[in-house]
Amino acid sequence: MKKIGVLGLVAFLLLATASMSFALEIKAKGYWWIESVMKNNWDFLGKGAASGEDKTFNIEQKMRTQFHFIANENLRAVFDTQIGSSNWGNGLYSIGAGRSAGTQTAGQAPAGSGSNANAAGAGNIMLRQGYMEYRWPSTLVNFKVGFQTLSLPSAFGGGSPILDDQVAAAVVSAPITGNVSLLVGYARPFDSNSNAFTTASNISGGGTSTDIVFAAVPVSFKGATITPFAAYAHAGADTYAPGVGAPGLAGFMGPNSSGGQGLRSYWGGVAATVTALDNFKFMGDFNYGKATYNNPSANDNKAGRQGFMFDAAVDYTGLSMMTPQVFFTYSSGENGNSSKGGTSERMPVVGAPQFWTIGSFFFGERLELGGSINNSAGYTSNTLGYWAAGISLKDMTFVDKLSHTFNLLYARGTNDKKYIYETGGTIRNANYGGFLTTEDSLWEVDLNSRYKIYDELTLLVYLGYINANFDKDVWGDLSTVATTASAATAADIKRYGSSNAYKVGVGLNYFF
């Protein structure tokens, strides 16, 4: 009996030690969003167009929940999930979606029947982030490794226009002096080979993956922060899909892109914020990028893509009830000779930047689920080639718990109108309603209001209006204009195009 008692005590102590060694603090945070939105004419084709009247009312839902598994102040893991965004009554939020498989294979019973009752369902959880973060012992060197949100430096716009997305990456950051830090990293945003090896990876130009290395050096002084950065990417000839090269990806597409090509791309830029003057905050960015195809054909030996983008903004912070802002941004656009063997004049981008925006309608919105024409229509990577100027009155507060943001902007294209004649208006080069030529312009007015029901629960009401002028003579000269939203014909553009667009939305946001 004594032996049994001793063994029991030893087992108890071992279990207790194991529990202590693996003790974790687990924290959950995130936000759940439900929003109703009425939108009209987001494709800029009026009543009578072949695509039908673009007027809808949807209720959308998105749930993001993030778990932090904290061992100590030097080590944690993050698991970030999302369900949605989807419309009520459709897909993730259709009746029975949680218990019925979204698709069936041959021989399966219909969704919802007994044999399918334990299937995954149409409401599967999406992984947004899954990474480890730790500090090397006895140093200030920080490592962040795994699937994570990654953005190159930017001072204005809410994120980088080059790379700003969830991506598999390893990032190391460390202070060099009291004023200078270093950040370096590696990312793999694309790999079309889900297995270990395919014969397609032997195509000249090399491989199925895109690899990126990058570095940034934040330099901080009293009243100013300047961050120069650089990045380099190599994409294999089958990054997009076997036999279809990396130039097929939206952010690298040019008029001469074709299958079976890899590419090399590099970017450089600087982000700066200055607060040295009382009551003023100055922000500015400059970005440049160039992509060169690895094995262009004889007819397009100058093919590729290169361009630049810069922005500047000034906030006046001396008022208690609001923060006025003026801003300007410019991105280089296509010239009329791009499809004659020349290089595309737009800056290459990696994926579709998630957070960069001005205003809250045409160019995107960091918060509202369906609040952007470019996000909803899939134009984000193809919008470059414009200049825009505007004013914002941010965080206007006249009543307790109620705030407003007002935006007014004007935008015009920097893409030569001849470009769309030469490319045929295809999705990879020019999209009616999302691609601005020098003959296209628009005015945008937005008013977004937030009321704090509780500190964690916000009621939102937002309004947006666009007065667009897409030149009917330019776009109406094409026989067909392919878009992701509709199949607009030249006749539709001639007769119905460029009518105004609007949105009206009401939402609830629970941050926890």
N, C-alpha and C positions, 0 to 999 in steps of 0.2 A: 504494500500500500504506500509505504514511504517513497518507493521508486516511482510509483504512478504519480504521487503528489509532486515530487521534484520535477518529473517530466512535464507535468501540467504547468508548473510555475515557469519552467524554462520556455515552454511554448507560449505562455501568456506574455512573457517579457519580450520574446522575439516578435510576436504580433504587435505589441505596443511600440517597440522600436521601429518596426516597419511602418506603422501608422504615422509615427512622428517624422520619419525621414521622408515620407511622401505627402506630408501635410501641405495643403494648398489653400490659398484664398481664391475663391471663385466669385467674380463680379460679372453681372450682366448689364448691358446697356444697349440702346438702339432707338429706333423710332418706327412707329406704325402710322401709316398715312391712308386716309380715305378721302376721296375727292370727287366731286361731280363737276363736269366741265361741258359747256356748250360751245361749239366752235363752228365757224362758217367760212367757207371758201379758202381753206388753207392751201389748196392747189392753185389759187388765183385764176380759176376758170369759173365764170358765172353760170347762171341758169341757162339751160339749153345745150350745154356741152355734152359730148358723147359719153363722158365719164359720169354724167349725172350731177345733181346738185350736191356739193360738198358741205352738208350741214348735218351735224350729229350732236347727240347728247349722250354722254357716257358717265358711268360711275366707276372709278378705278380704285384699286387698293394695292398697297405695297407694305410689306412687313420686313423690316431689317432687325435682326437680333444678334448681338455680338457678345461673346463670352471671353473673359480674360481669366486665364489660369495662372495665378501669381505664386511663384515659389518664394521669392523675396524681391527686394528692390532692384536686384541685378538680373533677374530671370523671369520671363513670362512667356506664355503662348497665347495666341489669339485665334479664335474660331468665329468667323463672321458669316451669317447666313441671310438669305433673302427669299421671300415668296412673293411673286408679282414683280413688276406691275402688270395687272390684267384688269379687264373690264368685268364688272359684275355680270353674271349670266354667260360668261364666255371662258373657255379654257380652264385656268386655275380656279375660277370662281363660278363655274357653271354648276348646276345642281348635281350632286353626287360626285363631284370631281375628286373629293378626298378619298373615295373608296373604289373608284372605277379607273381602270387603266386608260391612259389617254389614247393609246393606239392598240390595235389588235394585229396579230400575225395569223397566218393561215392555220386553220384548225381551232383557233380560240373561239370561245363563246362570246357573245356580245358583251360590251361593257356593262357592268352592274349585275351580271348573272352570277350564279353560285360559284362557278369555277374561276371567276375573276375577282371574287370578293376580297382576296388578300393581295391583289396586285398593288404596285406602288402608287397608282393613282395619278391624276393629272395635276395634282398640287405638289409636285416634288420640290424639295428645298434646293435652292441654288447656292453654291459656295461663292461668297464674295472675297473672303480673305481666310487664309490659314497659314500662319507663320510663327516662327520662334524669334524672340528678341532677347538678347543678353549682352551684358557688359563683361569684357575680359577682366579676370580677377586683378584687383589692385591697379586698374587703369581706368581711363575715361573713354576707351575705345568701345564703340557700340556696334553690335552686329544685328541685322534684321534679315532673316532668311526664310523664304517661302513665298506663297502666293499672297501678294500684298498690293495696296494702293501706292502707285508710284507716279510722281509728277516731277518733271524738270523744273528748275527755278522760274518763278514769275512774280512780278510785283503787282500787276493789275489784271483784272479779268477773272480771278478766282482759281486759275490753274494754268498749266502750260498748254499752248496751242500745238506743241510738237508731240509730247507724250504725257498723257494724264489718264491713267486707267488702272484697273486691277491686272497684275501681271506677275508671272513667276520670276523672282529676282533675289539677288543677294546684295545687300547694301551695307557698307562700313562707313562710319562717321567718327570723327575724333577732333578735338581741339588741337591746334598747333601752337598758338599763343593765346593770350587773353582776348585778342581781337580777330584772330584768323582761325577758321576751321577747314577741314577737308572732308569731302564726301565722295566716295567712289563706289561703283557698283557694276553688276552684270545682270542682264535680263534676257529671257527667252520668250518673246511674245507670241511666236508662231512656230508650229511644227506640225506638218501635215501627215507625218508618218506615225500612226498610233502603234505600230508594231516595231520590232527591233530593226528591220531592214526591208527595203523594197528595191526591186530592180530599177524603179524610176529614179532613185537617188543617185544613179550612176550618170544621169544626164549631165553634159558639160555645163559647168556653172556651179554645180555642186550642191547636193543635199536638199533636205526637206525642211530645214529650220532657219529661223532668223535669230541672230545673236547680237546683242547690243552691249557695249561698254560705255560708261559715262563717268564724268567727274565734275564736281562743283567746288568752288572755293569761296564760301561766305566770308566777307570782310566787314566788320562792324566798327563804327566810330561813334562818337557822341553825336546823335542826330542824323546818322546815315548808315545804311547797309547796302553794300554792293556785292553781287554774287555773279561772277563770270562762270560759264559752264561750257562743256563740250561733250559730244556723244558721237559714237561711230557704230554703224550697223552693217553686218554682212548677211545677206539673204541668199539661200540656196535656190537653185533653178526650179525646185518643186515645193517651195514654201506654201504656196496657195493651195495646190492640189497636184497630184501626179500629172506631169505633162503641162502644167500651167504655172508659169513663173511668178515670182514675187511682184513684178510690175502689175499683176492682176489685182493686187490688194488696193483698195480704194485710195489710201493715202499716198501710194506711189504711182498711181495710174497717170499716164501721159498719152498724147495722141499716137505715139509710136510704140506703146507697150504691147507685148505679145507673149505667147506661151513659150515655155522652155527657157526662160531667162532668169538668172539671178541678178542681184544688184549689190552695190556698195553705196553707202550713204553716210554723210557726216553732217553734223550741226554744231553751231557755236552761237553764243549769245551772252547777254548780260541782263540782269534784273536789278533795279535800283529803287530804293525808298529813302526819301530825305524828309526829316522832321525838324531840321535845325531852326527853321523860322517859326516863331510862335504862331499858333492857330492855323498853320498850313501843313499839309502832307502832300508831297510830290512823289508820284510813282511813274516808272517808265521801264519798258522792255525793248530789247532788240533781239530778233531771232533770224538766223540764216540757215538754210539747209540745201544740200545738193545730193541727188541720187544719180548714179551712173550704172547703166545696165552692163552686166558682165560680158555678154556675147551678143551685141546688137547685130542685126542683119546688114547686108551691104547697102540697103536702101535707107536705113536709119542709123548710120554709124555715129550720129550725134545725138541719138535718143537719150532720154533721161528726164530728170526733173530738178529744177533749182529755183529758189526764190527766197524772199525775205518778208518779214512782218515786224512792225514796230507799233508801240502804243505809248501814250502819255496821259496822265490824269492828275488832277489837283483837287484835293479835299480841303474845304474850309472847316476847321474844327472849333471855331470860336463861338458857336451858337449852342445853347443847351437844348433847343427844341428840334433841331435838325442838323444834318451835315450836307451842305451843297457840294456837288462835284461837277466838274467839266472834264470831258475826255475826248480823245481823238485816237483813231487806229487806222493803219494802212497796211494792206498786204499786196504784194506784186501779183499781176494777173497775166493771163495768156496773151501773146501777141498773135498777129494774123498769120505768121509763118510757122507756127509750132508743128503743124501736121505735114510740113514739107521737108521733113528730115531734121527739123530743129528740136531744141530742148524745150520741154514744158517750162513755163515761167512761174509756176506756183510752187511754194515751198512744200517739200514732202513732209508727211506726218505719219506717225505710227498709230494705226487704229483710228478710232474716233474719239478725240478729246472729250472727257466727260464733264468738265466743270468750267472751261473757259467760256465766257459770254459777255456781251454788252446788252443792256436792256433786259427784257425777260420774255421775248416773243420770237422774233425772226431768228436771232442768232443762238437762242438757247436760254435755258433757265436752270439754275443749280438746284432748285427746290421742287417746283410744281411737277407733278407726274407727267401731264400732257400739255405742258405750257409752252412748247417750242415747235415752230414749223420745221426747223432743220432737224431736230431730234426725231420728230414723228415721221418725217418723210425720208429719213436716211440720208440726208444731204451733207451731214456734218463735215466729212472729209473732202467734199467737193465745193464748199462754199467759198474758199479762199479766192481772192481776186476782187477786192473792194476797198473803199475807204469809208469811214463813218465818223461822225462827230455828234456829240449830244451833251445833255445835262441830266443830272439825277439829283433829286432831293431825297436823301436817305434818312430813314428812321425819324420821320416827322412825328412828334409826340405832343399833342395838345390836351389829351384826356388820358388819365391814368390807365395803364394796361393796354391802350390802343395805340398802334403805330402804323405809319404809311410810308411807302417808297414810291416816288413818281419818277418816270423816265420819259425823256423826249429825245429822239435821235433821228438823224438823216443819214442814209447810206446810198452810195452809188458804186457801180462796178468799175473795176480796172482791167477787165478782160476785153480784148478787141472783139468787136461784133463779128468780124470775119471768121473768127475761130470756130464758131458753131456751124458755119456753112461747110467748113473743111472737115469737121469731125462727124457730121451727120447727126449731131444732137444725141449721141448715145449716153447711157447712164454713167459710163466711166469718165466722161469728159464734160458734158454740159447738160444740166437739168432745168427745164422750164420750172420756174417757181423757186429755185434754190440757187441758181448760178446767175450772177449779175454781170452783164456786159457794160461797156461804157455808155450804152443807150438806156440802161435800166436803173431805176432809182426807187426809193421808198421812204416814207415817213412812218415812224412808229411812236405810239403813245401808250404808256402802261401806268396803271395805278394798282399797287398791291398793298392790302391792308391786313394787319394781324391783331387779333385780340386775345390776350392771355386769360383764358377761363381759369386756369391754375398755372403755376409756374411751369408745369410739365405739359400742359394741354393748351394748344393754340387753335383758334378758329381763324381761317383765312378766307378772304374775299378778294379776288383779283380780276382786273379788267384789262384787256389789251386790244388795240386797234392798229391796223396797218393800212395806209393808203399807198398802193403799189402802182408803179408805172413800168411794166415790162413791155418793151417796144414791140408792137404788133407787126411792124414791117420786118424787123429782124427775125423774130421767132416764127412769124407766119410764113416765111419763105421756105421752111422745111416741110417736107411731105409728112413726116411723122416725128414727134418728139417723145422719146422714151423717158418716162419717169418712174420712180418707185410707187408713186401714189396713183397714177392713172396713165392711160395711153392717150395723151393729148394730141390731137391732129392740128395741122396748120389752120384748117377751117375754123376749129374751135377757138384757137388763139386769135385769129382775125376778127371773129364776131363777138366772142365772150370774154377774152382774156383780160387780166389785170384789174378785175373788180376788187373791192376792199375785203380784208379779212378781219375777223374779230374773235375774241374768246371771252367767256364769262365763266368764272369758276368759284366754287365754295368747297373748302376742305377742312378736315380735322387732322391735327398732327399731335401725336403723343410721343414726346421725348422722355426717355427714362435712362 
